[in-house]
Amino acid sequence: MSSLPRRAKAQVQTSVSKDDFSYISDLSSASEDDKDDSAWEPQKKVPRSRKQTVSKQSKPKRAPRVKKNTLQLSDGSEGVAVKEELNGSVAIADVDLKEKKTKLDTAQTRKTAKTKGKISAPSTKRLKVDGETAQTSTLEGGCSNIEMPSTSTMQEGACKKEEDDDFTFGQSPLKRMKTEACPQGQPVKFPSSANNIKEEMEMNWDIVQVLSERTNIEFWVCANIIRLLNDDNTLPFIIRYRKELINNLDADSLREVQQTLEELRAVAKKAYSTIQKIKKEGKMSECLLKALLNCKTFEELEHVSAPYKTGSKGTKAQRAKQLGLEGAALTLLQNPAGLNLLSYIRPGVKGLSALQDVETGVQHILADMIAKDKDTLDFIRKLCQNRCICIQSSLAKVSSKKVNEKDIDKFLLYQNFSCNIRNIHHHQILAINRGENLKILMVKVNIPDGVKNEFCRWCIQNRWRPRGFARPELMKILHNSLDDSFKRLIYPLLCREFRAKLTSDAEKESVMMFGRNLRQLLLTSPVPGRTLMGVDPGYKHGCKIAIISPTSQILHTDIVYLHCGQGFREAEKIKRLLLNFNCSTVVIGNGTACRETEAYFADLIMKNYFAPLDVVYCIVSEAGSSIYSVSPEANKEMPGLDPNLRSAVSIARRVQDPLAELVKIEPKHIGVGMYQHDVSQTLLKATLDSVVEECVSFVGVDINICSEVLLRHIAGLNANRAKNIIEWREKNGPFINREQLKKVKGLGPKSFQQCAGFIRINQDYIQTFCSQQTVSSGQSHRAAVTSSAGVEVTGEKQGKKRSKTTVDVVLKPNPLDQTCIHPESYDIAMRFLSFIGGTLYEIGKPEMKQKINSSLEKEGIEKTAERLQTSAQTLQVIMDGLSQPESFDFRTDFNKPDFKRSIMCLEDLQVGTILTGKVENATLFGIFVDIGVGKSGLIPIRNVTEAKLSKTKKRRSLGLGPGERVEVQVLNIDIPRSRITLDLIRVL
């Protein structure tokens, strides 16, 4: 990526003229002379030549390590020093045009010089900034501890002075970290760290521009997202606390940008490895390098680099070039009158023994040149965009021994299928691909003959028209070359590109659908305060049952045999257990024997067998419970318990707290997706892990009671940090405030910044603990605990070898620690409380909500945010945190499990019957709904319209997803195939 801005670069490039056919000649030939070899060479790492001077006053004694891609801004000058990575720095301002032209003219010589001992590590350049200056405040040892607002109001045109972001909140200034190097909220056009690829991987395209085009998101938003991701910010942190920088994007859109960015970087990385390999073989030329650096997709890169791959024999064009026919091909285009093909005949030499062989060789070279030409490929791609390109599938000619007849019947819809590639659905692409992989279907892309005819006509009349009169026999060679190039090279390339694009889009949509379903499943409303009986159904080996307390403790486990003729005797045992533990809720897994077990309990409930208890039951998915029951985590949590009984415990806990239980299971085993085994497993795992992190973080965890498994999914934490937090808690007692997290081993300023806002500290629990600590005296150190806000730590931590005397540590609980407000915004929150006349004791109470509403009615959120020197988005988070009750859980706004007392059979259904059900799974072709008859009904996607979706109700994602309750009408019943077609009436 060039360091010049695109506008200036375009002006310079227009002044550089180059002969069209000389470019073709350069690209088609892989020259091995020294001149071509010196055109480009991989840069080698050597020590830097010089460092930028830094004043002693602004340099702390122990400054934290700063990333190489950090933007360095000098104070009091208009020069901006940009540390460039070996990857394509993005220019941050317009540079003087004369300076740019000089750089362009010396581009080739500079690359050669760098390989002979010059720097390839990050170097420092001076760029003149036109009309815009930016400054950052220096990190001085004596700076104030007052925390500045973490975000600033967005401005359209002008830059605002950047405010100091103190992300360590009260620590020594020596440990301060900067995460935003530009005015926050401003459309950043060309951030210097937007691309984290090294300069060896520099491409000829702007990664921010390409990212913006592919994701359809504003350029400045993409630039800010790249900066935030380069600075190791997590998605939950960005979504909640950096909304103004990403223009309020939702989690799915932000995740799509992140995945597209990683894909572009992977292309750049592969391009560079290809360049190194070709260079090592001595086949690199200037124009081949340019073609490789122009590639934006893996398909383009594969097409350009294919002829240079090592193999037993080269392409037809390469073999013709080895015979010396390249000159004849170029002469045919540049000077056809002077071409005499008879002079190339060499009797006895294979490939040159006859005129026909010479013509064929020239034809192959021309076909290769046409297929590698960028303008030609751009024309044919643009031509295909305006034509009807169809993808067709048919039954493959395979023997019945290799393929099962049942598998063939599954693809009945696609055995004679044809659809325009612009109209085909994602699930159809995935189905066709699966059929092709199983060798059941044969797939091809159909490009109309009119495309080929218009393409050949354009080539003859424009791009590949000979310069001068060409004899008929030479024109025939040119026509044959065009036909050969299209049929043998260009058509397969287009087919690969179309198939790859369709598959990539379908896989991404499938993964995103999986993520949306998983999110809704994880955010199912918990059912706290109940004693539950979990039942893992079974036939021969019995039904495993487990009774858990309202706090998820295991009270009793047992095995009952309900379907072996002992149902009546076992009913007495079940009734006794339910009465002894006062349990009135039964949770049944949806696995083997689920239907029979459901009928068993429904019959007893209808007979009022469990009186005086009013027993209800619900069905939950047991996907992944058997895998979890034999995992090391389950063995550690429930040592000595039989794995079969662990499954029953897991089933019950999935209703009590779905999020806390489901995070123990690998997301792909939960089974709420479509074609999960056909998509990229790397992409699927990354997306699902990100969704789990997002859900756990947004719900929040009480750090003093949560499990290690749940804690490791908080943004900014991992398995080791979660383990260290649990060990610290067991050794030192509960956390009094968020500041104590900094004492945990391995939890640095960056990790604290990312996780602090998602960790809660229950104030009632802390007050109880502190009162007990106050009563007990004679401890090694004194802790004075008050209910006022703030943190005051004096001296060193007790127990350090360097401390010679006992040091007192004063810890103060902070009521803000129980909210979603980030510690970086505590100062703003306190000023807002002072502004509205509220106190910390009123957090979560109706009085606080009333004061906030009355304040907003007077000024509005925008003016209030401006008064407090922050952004409206940050102020909204603060207001939400202050007004939400202490035990607030936004999952309570969503649907709870559907508890039932009776059962219905498939035979009881009639067309037109209106029922209520719960969404089990959402796919790209329809919604599966459990209506309580043992088989899920399908709502075709065409019946799910926007008018039927709830607008007033909070939605976890677009469309319908697992857990939502809907009202449906039966449209069709196919009893032999056990299929039910439904129509969506409304979302309940």
N, C-alpha and C positions, 0 to 999 in steps of 0.2 A: 504494500500500500504506500503510495507516495506521500511524502510529508507536505506536499503542496496542496492548498485548497483546490477543490475541483474546478471552481470558476476560473482561477488563474491558469490552472493546468490546461484547461480546454483552450484558452487563448494562445498559450504557447504552442500547443500541439498543432494548431491550425497552420502555423507558420512553417512546420516541418513537412516537407513534401517528400514523397517516396514513390518510386515507380511500382505500379501494381504487380507486374510480373517478376520484378526483382524480389519482392516480398515472397511471392510464391516459390521462387527459386530457392530462397534462403530457407523457407520452412520445409520444403520437400527434401532438401539435402542435409545430411548429417555430417558436416565437414569435420575433419579430424586434424586440420592444420593448427599451428600454434596461435594464429590470429583469432580463430573462432574459439579456441579453448580459453583464451584470455578474456573473452567477452564477459564471462561470469564464472565465479568460483566461490564455493562455500566459504564463509568467513570463519576464521578460527579465533578462539577466545585467547586473548592476551591481556596483561594488566592494563588498566586504564591509563591514559596519557596524562590526565590532569583531573582535578576535582574542582568543583565550584567553591569559591571562597565563602566562608560563613563567619559572620562576626561572632566574637567570643561572648558578647552579651546575650545574643539570641540562642546560643548553643548551651543546653543543659549539661551538667556534669555527666549524668548517665542517661543519655537520650535513648528512647526505645528504638529498636530497629525499624527503619522505614522501608516500605516496599519500593522496589526499583521503579515501579510505574507511578509513583506519587508525583503529583504536579508540584514543582518548586516555583514559588513566586517571590521575587525580590521586592523589598520594601522601598517605596519612594521612587520608583522608576517605572518607565513604560515598557521596559524589556521584560519578557517573560521567558524564563529558562525552563525548557521542557526536557525532562529526562526521557530519552527514547529507549524503548525496548527493541529487541531485535525483530520485532514483529510488525511493523507497520504502524508507526505512530500516526495519529490523526491530527492534522493541523488544527490549532485552536483559534487562529485569526488570519485575516488576509495579510499576505506578505507582499513586500514591494515587488512589482512585476519584473523589474530588471534583475533582482536577486534570484527570482524563481527561474528566469530563463538561463541565467548562468549555471544554476544548479542542474537544470535539465541537460545543458550542453555537456556538462562534465560528469553525467551520471555513470557512463560506462567506465571511464578511466578511474573513477572513485572506487568502484567495486573491485577493480583489479588491484588498486593500491592497498585496499583494506586487507587483502589476503596476504600481503607481504609484511606483516608485522604491525599493521594498524589495528586500532581497537575494533573488536566486535562485541565487547561488553557495552552496556549502555553509555552513550556519550551525551554531552550537553550542548545544545544549540541555542542560539539567541534568535528569537523571532520578534519582529516589530509588530506591535498590536495597533491596529487602526481604530480609533474611536472608542476604545474600551480598555480600561485598566482594572486589574484585580489584585487584591492584596490579602495577605493572611497575617494575623497577629502572631508575633513571635512568642515562643514558649520560654518565658523567663522564670527564673527560680523564685522570684518574689511576687508572682502574679496573685491576684485575688482568688479566694476560694468561692466567690459567688458564682453560681452556675448560670451561664447564659442560656437563652432558649435554644432548644435543639433544632428548631425549624424556623424558617422565616417566611413572611408572606410572599406569595408568588408575584412576580412583576413581568410584564410582557416585554418591554423594550430595553430598559437600562439595567445594569448590574448594580447590586447593592453590596455594600461592604460585608464581607463574610464575618460572621460572629464566631467567637471561639467556642468550639464544642468540647466541653469537659465530660468525657465519658467515664471518668474514674470516680467522680462524685465525692470529693472531699479528700482524696488521697494526695500525696505529694505531687507537685507539678512535674517532677521528674518522670512520672509514669504516664503522663498524658498521651492520648492517642488521637490523631486526627483521622476522621473517616470521610469527611466531605470537604473537598478542596475547591469547591466552587460555590457561589451563592446558591443557597438551597431554594428549590422551587422555580428557578429561572430556566427557561429553555436553553440548555447547554448545547451549543452547535457542534463543537469539535473538541470533546474532552480528550486530554492527552493520554489518559489511561483507558480509553474506551475499548482497546483491544489488548488482551493479555498475551498475545502470541509474540514470540521473539522475532528479531529482525530477519533471521534466516528464513522465516516463514512469511515474509512480507509479500503481499499480493498486489495486483494492479487494480484492485477494487476496494472501495471504502466499506469496511465491515458494518459500520453503523447504517450507511445508506442501504446496503443489501438487506440487513436485518429489518429495517423499517419497511422496505418494499415487500418482503416475504410475510411479515406478520401483520401488515396493514396498520401499524401503530406509528404515531408521530415520531419524527426524527429525534427531537430533543428528549422524548421519553425513553427511546431506545438508548441514547447516549447516557442518560442518567442510570438506567438499569445496568448497563455494562459497568459503569463506575462503581455502583453499589455492589455488584457481584464480584468485581475484581477486589473489592475491599473486604471480601469474605463475610458479607452480610447474608443472613438467612432469609428465605422467603417470608416466613411469618413476621419477622422483624420489619422487613421492608413494607409488607402489606399493612401492618398496623401503625407503624411509627414513621414511615417515610411516604405517606400517601401523596403529598404534594409533589414529590419528585417523580412519581410514576403516574400522575394524572388519575389517581383513584382506580387503577386497574384491579381486577379481581385476581384471585389466586390462580385460576386456570389460564388466564391470559398471560400472567407473569411467568408461569411455568412453561408456556409455549414459547415465549421469547427466550427463556433460558435454554431450552432444548434446541431451538434454531441456532442460537449463538454457538452452542457446543458443536453442532453439526458443521457450521461454517469454519470453526477452528479446526475441526477434524479434516476438512477438505484442505485447508492451508497446510496442515501438518503432513498429510499424505503427498501433497504437491511438492513440498520441499524434500521429502524422502525420495520421491521419484526423480527430482532434479539431481540430487546427490548421486543416485545410482547411475543415471545416464551420463553425468559428468565423469564419474569414475571409469566408465567404459569408453570415454573419449568421443562420444557421439553428440555432445551438446553444441548447439548453434544459437546465435543470438535470437533468431525468430522462434525457434523451438522453445527457448526459455520464456519468451514473451507469451507464446500460446499457452504454456503450462501455467504461468502466473495469471492468465486471464480466466482460468477455469473456476467456476463457482459451484459445481456439483461433481459428485464422484463419477457420474456418467461421462461428463465432458472430459474429465481427467483421464478416465480409462480410454476414451476414444483417441485422445492426443498421444498418450503414452504407449498404446498397444503395439505400434510397429517397432518399438525399441525394446520390447521385452525379450529376454534371452530365451531361445528355444532351439529345437533341432534344425529348423529352417525358418527363414524370414518370410515376409509377405511376398506376394507376386511382384509388387512394385520394387521391393528391395532387391529381389533377384534380378529384375530387369536393369536396375541401376548398376548392379555389380557387373553386368555385361556391357556397360558403357552407353546405354540408350537414353540416359537422362538428358543429354545435350540435344538429342533428336526431338524429344518431347518439348523442350523449351523453345527450340527453333521453330517447331510447328506453330507455336503461339505467337512468337515475336517476329519471325521472318520466314513465313511459309514458302516464299518463292525460292529461297536458297536451300531448301531441304531436299536431299537426295537419299532416300532410304536404302537404295541399292548399295551405297558405299558402306553400309553397316553389315552387309552379309559376310559371314565368315564360315565357309564350308568346313564341316567337321566339328564346329562348336555348337553344343546344344543350346538352343534358343536363338541362334544367329544363322542357322544353316540355310534358311529360306526367307523370302520376303514376307511370307505370312507370319513367320515367327517374330521378325522384327516389328511388324505392325502390331502384333499382339503385345509385345513388350512395351512399345510406346503407349498403347492403349491402357495397359495396367498402370503405368506411371502417371498418365493424365488422370485416370480414375482416382488414384490415390491423392493427387494434388487437389482435385475437385472436392473430395470428401473431407479433406483437412482444412479447407479454406473457411475462415470465419464468416466472411460476408455471404458465401454460398449457404452455409448452414443456417445463418440468421434468416435468410430469405425463405428457405424451405420450412423453417419452424413457424415463421409468420404466416406463410401460405397455409399451413395445416391448421392454424388457429381459426381461419375463416371457412374451413371445409368440414364436412361431416366425417369424422374419423370414428369407426366402430370397433368395438372389441367383441369377438365372437368365440363361443365355446361349443364343442360338440363331443360326443362320446368317442373316446379313444379306442383304437383297434387293439384290444388286449385279450389275452386268453383268460378264460374263466377260472383257471387254476391260480392265477396270481391275485385276482381281486375277488373279494366276497360280494355275492349278489346283493346283500343288504346294504353294503356301502354304495353300490351303484344306484340303488333306489333312493338313497339320500340326496343324490345330485340329479334327480329327475327334472327339476326346473331348469337345469343348465346344460341339458344334453342337446339342445338346439336353441341356443341363446345368442342374441345379438342386441347390442345397445350402444348408443352414442357415448363416447368417453366423457362428454360434458354432463351427461344425465345419469350415469350409472351411480348406484348407491355404494357406500363404503362396504356394507356387509356383503354385497354381491361380489365385489372384488375379492374379499377374503375367502368367500365360498369357492369362487373360481380357482383361486390360487391353491386352496386345499385340495380340490379335485384334481388339479394338474400335478401336485406333488404326489398324490396317491396313484397317479397314472390312470385315472378314470376319465379325465377330461383332456381335450386337446384345445389349446387356446391360441388365437392369433389376432393380430391387429390389422384391420382392413383399411388401407389408404386408397381413395378413389383414383382411377386412372387419370382423371383430369388434373390431379395434382402433379403427377409425373409429366404430363404433356406440357403444362404451363411452366414447370420447372426447367425442362429441357429447352423450351423456347426462350426463356429468359437468359439461360446460360449462353446460348448461341448468339443471341442478339446483344447481350450486354457484357456480363462478367468474363466469359471465356471466348469472346469473339477474336479471331486471329487478326494480327496487325498487318494487313495487306491481303492480297488476293491469294486464296488457297485453292489448289486443284481439287477436283471432285473426290479423288481417292483420299486426299488428306482430310477433307471435310467428313468423309465417311468414317475415318478413324476417330475424329472428334465426336461424331454422333454416337458411335459405338462406345466410346469412352464414357459419355454421359449416361447411356443406358446401363453400362456395366457398373458405373459408380453408384447410381441410384439403387439398382437391384441388389448389388453385392455388398455395398458399404453403407449408403445413406439410409435405405429403408430399414435394415436391421438396427441401425443406431436409433432411428426414430421410434421403432417398436420398443427397444430397451428403455428409452427415455419415457415414453408414455406409460409403459408397465411399471417402471420404477416410481414415477410420480404418483400414479394411482395407488400403488401398494403402500408407498410412504404415507400418503394422506390417509388411507384407510387404517393403517396401523396406528397412526397418531390419534385418529378419532376414536378407535377402539380403546386405546390406552386411556385417553381422556374420559371416555365413558366409564371405563373401569374405575378410574379415580373418582369420578362424581358419585358412582354407586357406593364406593367404599366410604367416601366422606359421609354420605347420608346414613349409612349403616353405623359408622362410628359415633355419629352424633344423635343416634336414637335416644330418646328421653329415658333416663334411668328410672328405676322403681325403687327408691330407697325406703328404709324403715319397715320392710316386710321380711318375714321368715319364709323362705322358699324351699320347695322340694324339687330338685332336678331329677329328671328321668331320662336315662339313655336306653331307648327301647331295644329289644332283642327277642329272638324266639328260643332257640335251644339253650343258649347260655343265660337266659333270663334278662330281666330289665334291671339295670343298675340304678339305684336311687341314692341321693345325697341330700341332706337337709342342712341349709346354711342359715346363719343368724343374720340380722339386719346389718351387721358389720362384716359380713362375708366370712365369718369363722365357721369351720366345719363342725356341725353338732352331731351328725350321725350319718353313717353310710351302711348300705345293705343291698342285697340282691333278692328280687322277688320274681317268681315264675308265673306270669299272668296268662301265658298262651300254651300251657302244657297240661291243661285239665285241672289246674290247682288254683284257678282264679278266685273262687269263693273263699278258700282258706287264706289266700294272700290278702284278700280285701280286709280281713280283720287286722292283719299286721299293719297295713297302710293306714287304716282308720286310727289304730292305737298310736302310731307315730305322729300323725297329724294332730291328734288331740294332745299328746304329751308335749309337743313343741309349739302348740297353738299356731299351726301353719295352715293357711287357707288358700295358698296359691301353688299350683303345680305347673312346672315348666317341662314340656316334652320336646325332645330332640326330633328333628324331621328325618331321621335315618330309617334303617330297616325296622319294620314292624311299627312304625309311627302311627299308621292308620288304625291298626288293631288296638294299639295302646290308647289312642285318642277315643276310640269307641268304647273301650273298657271304662275309662274314667267318666266319659259323658253319660254312660248308662247309670253308674253309681250316683253321679250328681243329680240326674233327673229323678232318681228314686229317693233323693234326700238321705242317702246312706250315711253321710258324714256329719249329720246334725249333732250338735247345734252349730257346727262350722258351716259358713256359706262358702263352699270351695269353688274356685274357678280355675281354669287352665288356659294355657297359651302354647302355641307351637313356635319354636325358634329354630333357626338354622344351626346345625351342629357341624358345619363344614370346618375342618381343621382341628376339631377337638381331639380326635384320635391321634393326630400327629403331635399336638401339644402334650397329650397325656404321657407320651414316652420321651419327651424332650428333657434335657438337663435342667431347664428352668422349672418344669413341673416337679422333677425329682427333688430339687432344692426347696421348692415351696411346700410340697406335700410329701416329705420323706416317709417311706414305709407304707404308703397307701398304694393299693393295687391300681395299675394304669387304667383299667376299665372303670373303676370308681372315680378316678380323677376326671374322666370325661363327664360324668354326671355332675360333678362339682362345677366344671367349666360351663356346662349348659345352664345351670342355675344362675351363676354369676353373670352370664351374658344378659340376663334380664335386669339384674340388680344394678350393674354398672357396665354397660356394653363397652364403653371406651377402655376402661381399665383392664377388661378381660381380653378384648380382641387384639390389643397391642402386643399381647404375648405370642400371637400366632403370626407366622409369615403372611403378609397381605395376599399373596397370590393363591394361598390355600383357602381363603375365605370364600372364593367362588362367586363373586358378583360381577361378572364381566361377559365378554363375548370373544371367542377365538383367541383366548389368552395364550394358548400354546402355539399359535401361528404368528404372533407378533414378536418384535424384538424383545428378548428377555431382559436385556440391559436397560432398554427404555422403560419397560414395564416395571422393573424393580425400582428404578430411580424415581419414577412418577409415584408409585404407591408408597414408597418410603417418605417421599415429600408430603403426600397427603396425610399420612399418619402424623408426621411432625407438625403439620399445619393444624390438625384437629386437636391434638394433645396440647399444643401451645395456646390455641385460642380458648380452649376450655380452662386451661390453667391447672396447676397442681398445688396442693398444700404441702410444702416442702417438709413439714414435720411429721406427716403421716403417710405420705405417698410411698409406693414401692419403687425399688430400683429400676424395674422394667419400665414403668411408666415414666420415670424421671429421665431415662436415657433418650426418650423421644422428644424432649423439650428442645426448642431451637437453641443452638449454641452448645449443647451438651452431647456427650457420647457415652459409651459404656464405661470407660475409665473415669471420666469426670463424675458420672452418676454414682459409681462405686465409691469414689473418694468423698462425695457428699454424704452418703449413707454412713461411711466409717467415721467421718467427722461428727455426725449427729449422734452416733452411738457412743462416741468417746467424750464429747463435750456437752451433750444434752441438746435440746431443741434450739433452732435458730431464733434469736430474738428479733432480728431485722435483716433486711436484704444485704446490708453492708457486710455482715459476717460471711457472706459467700466468698468474699475476697480472700478469706483466710484458708479456704479449701485448696489443697494441693492441686496444681494443674489448671486452676480456674483463673486465667489472666484477665486483664481489662477488656479484651475483645470478647471473650466468652461471657464475662459478666454483662457486658452491654447487650449481647444477643439474648440472654436467658432471663435477665432480671425482671423484665416486664411481664413474664409469663409465670413467675413463681409467686405464690401467695403465702402470707403468714397470718394465720388465724389469731386475732387479737385476744379472744376469750381464752384460747388455749394458752397463749403466752402469759396472760394475767394470772391464770391458775398456777402455771409453773413458777412464775416469779414470786407469787405469794408463798409458795412452798419453800422456795430458795431463801426468802427473807426470814422465815421462821427458823430454818436450820442455819446455825452459825458454826463458827470454828473451822470454816473452809480456808483453803490456802490463799484465796483472794476474795475481795469484796465486790459484789455486784449491786449497784444502786439502780433500781428500776422505777421509772415514773411513766405516766401515761402521756406525757407531752411528746410532740414530734421532734425528730432530729436524732443525730447520732454524734456521740462524743467519745472518742477513743484516745486515751492518754497512755503514753509509754509503750514498751515492747510487750509482746505476748509472753505470758509467764512460762517459764520452763526453758527459755533460750539460754544457751550457755554464756552468751555475752552479757546477760543481765545479772548483775551482782546483787541487786536488791529486789524485794518483792514490789511489783508494779500493780497499781490499781487500774482496772478496766471498767469504765462506766458505759453501760449499754442501755439504750433507751428504745423501747418499742415505737415504731412509727405507724400510725393508723393508715397512712398511704400505702403501706406494704401489703394491705389486704385488697388493694384495687388493681385495675389493669393499667394504672398510670406508671409510666417508666420513670425510674429515678432521675434521668436527665431532665425531666419536666417537673420535678418537685418544686423548684423555685417558682415556676410559672403557676403551678397549682396553689401554692401558698399566696401568691399575689392575687390570684383569682378569688380565693376564699376571702381575702381582705377586701377585695373590690365589692363582693356581693354581701359582705357582712356575715359570713359563715365561719364555723369552727370545725376543727378536726373531729370533735365529738359528734357532729351531726352527719358524718359520712354515712350514706345509705338510708337515711331517715327521710320521711316525707317533708320535713322542714327544709332540708337541703334542696330537694327537687323544686319546692315552691320558690325558694330564693333564686335558683338558677333560671327558672322560667320567667320570673318577674324581671330579672336583670336583662334577659334576652329580649323581652318585649320593649324595653326602653331603647336599647342600642342596636341589638342584632349581633349575630355571631361574628360577622366580618369586622365591625367597628371595635367590638370587644377584643378580638384577636389583635388588631392593630394597636390598641391601647396597651396590651400586654406584650407587644413586640414578638408575636409568634404567628403561626398560621392557623387558619380556621380548622384544618384537619386535626392539628395537635390539640387545639382547644376543645374540639368535639370529644376526643379521647379522654381528656381531663374531666369534662362534664359527665360523660358516661361513667367514669370511675367513681366520681363523687356521689352520683345519684343512685348507683346500683346497690342493693342490699348486700350485707356482708357475705351471705351464703348464696350469692347470685350465681346461677348456672343457666346460660342461654339455651342449653339443651331442653329445658323444661317447656320451651315454646313449641317444641316439635312433638311428633306423635309418640305415644307409648305403645307397648305391645297390645295386641288385640286379645283381650281375655274373653273366653267363651264358656258356655255351660252345656251346649248341645252340639250335635253333629248332623251334617247333611250329606247325602250320597249323590253321585253323578246322575243316577237314574231319577232322582227327585227333581232335577232341573227341567225347566221348560223354556222354550224360546219366548222372549219378551219379559222374563222374570227380572226384576230389579233387585240387586244385591249390593251389599257393602263388602269391600275386601281390602287387603293390604298388598301394596306393591312388593313383589319379591325380587325382581330383577328388571333392569332397563337395558334394552339393546338398541341398535341402530334401526331395527326393522319393527320394533314393537315393545310393549310393556307387558310383563308377566305378572298376573295378579292372583293372589291366593284368596279364593272365595269360600274356602272351607269344605270342599268336596273331595279332597285328596289329590286333585289335579289342578294345576294353575291354568287359568284362562289367559288368552292373549288379546290385548288391545292393539290392533294394527296401528302403525305409526301415523297413518293417514287419518285415523280417528282421534288423534291427540292434537287438538287445535288450541291456539292461544286463548280463544274465547272461553274454553272450558277450564283453563288453569286459573287458580286463585291468584288474585292480584294484591289483595289486602294482607294475606297471610305471608309470614316470613318464609322465604324459600332458601334452601341450602344450595341449590344449583338450578340451572335452567332445566325446564322439563320436569318429568316425574322421576323419582328414584326410590330405592328400597326404604320401606318403613312408612310411606305415605298411605293414608286411608282414602279410598276413592269409592264413589258410587257408580256402578256399572249396570249395563243391561245386556242380557244374553241374546246374541244374534244368531248363533249357530252351534249345534251340538253334534259332534261326530263320536258316538259311543265306541264303535269298533277301533278307532284310532286314538280314543281318549283325548280328543281335542275340543276345546271350547273357545269360540270367538266372541269377544265382548266389545261393547261400545262404551266409551267414557261419557258419563253424564256430567259429573263434576268432581272436584277435589274437596274432600271434607276438611 
